[in-house]
């Protein structure tokens, strides 16, 4: 086996250290990107959950407005006309 000079050993270690630093920086950048993706997924999940809840409340609001309209129709036109309108549906 050959003996390696100190200068050669230092040059090789310098190259390895630079490669390790570059790899560590890339790993840190990827970690930051993963964190931002996780934050975006969390925000989207919250948004989807809130949209689902809003749609249920929107449906309840629609039914409530329909009931109010039927009651007002009954008050204005009288029960026999409302019965004909609702019975025709």
PyMOL commands that set and color helices and strands:
alter all, ss='L'
color gray80, all
select helices_A, chain A and resi 6-77+79-88
alter helices_A, ss='H'
color red, helices_A
deselect
rebuild
show_as cartoon
